[in-house]
């Protein structure tokens, strides 16, 4: 199955989700691999804590795609006034710091599971990997809405934006897009504790070096998100994800845990 086919499947899921009554049962506010609230690499229009003035989440993720080394990704997200989020991550390539990512988003609209947000992030590459010659910035618009898919609650997201890259003293740019969904799996059995999370994007959690090699072709990621603690004050989310599953040479595994509390 080609990446174009997968993109059409995900788009169909997005379209199917939109024709049903809006619901938030398919939503779980988990972290992307670079710290923003969202799916796997695609940020959504939610913020981590939407019922508290302040909330702080800390997380750790790892990405492995063969070999002896893997990316380690400590992350954080700070929710502010139910509308804004500041997030960040450090990428350790083995034992070396490869990248520092800092970003934020502002939720312009929210009604139930539907939301729209503007966001952006900046990536500062370590000198060992090119330093100032390979920094990047990304700005995006995210739309999230709820519905049902296969009679199970789902929340779908589409994100578009623009990414600027600095390399060898020159600045280039490209259009970026991502789409995906979070669906509560068999809620009558798992009681909204287990979710199927999927996204497809032409960008990754960092530009370089990334073990999810989206490049110009995009990467398809999917897996399970478990939400064992869901409370107005505390939160815990566990992800087990297959990354870039349609690339014979790039398939990998990501696992992460994040948790936090509201203030």
Secondary structure, 3 states (H helix, E strand, C coil): CCHHHHHHHHHHHHHHHCCCCCCCCCCCCCECCCCCEECCCCECCCCCCCCCCEEEEEEEEEEECCCCCCEEEEEEEEEECCCEEEEEEEEEECCEEEEEEEEEEEEEEEECCEEEEEEEEEEEECHHHCHHHHCEEEEEEEEEEEEEECCEEEEEEEEEEEEEEEECCEEEEEEEEEEEEEEECCHHHHCCCEEEEEEEECCCCCCCCCCCCCCCCCEEEEEEEEEEEECCCEEEEEEEEEECCCCCCCCEEEEEEEEEEEC
